[in-house]
Amino acid sequence: MTITLQISMIAAELIYFALVFFFLKKKMLSLKYTLVWLIAGAVMLLFTVFPMLMIRFVKLFGVESAMNGLFSLLIFFILTIIMSLTAIVSRQAERIRSLTQSQALLEKRIRELEEKE
């Protein structure tokens, strides 16, 4: 990896961290969901600062090409983020369903009380 590419990647990762923290500060991103994004960024930064570490890590899993290993690692992080977001959406859908049912029961009770008066 050339020094120009390494510096460009470090600058891009610093912008990435700035965006994550900006979204967190503006409450566009919840603190408990930010962890996955920060871990992904930290691993990217680690592999950018120490490129030989990435090559050794990839070789450990039997991948011959560092680029193939990098793509595999990126796919792993993307899948991890997608799965965490899917879990979040599933929980929110369950909470919305429960809240809707609770509201319907309350409206029914209000109508019954109004009819008694």
Helices and strands as residue ranges (DSSP letters): H 3-25, H 31-49, H 51-60, H 66-116
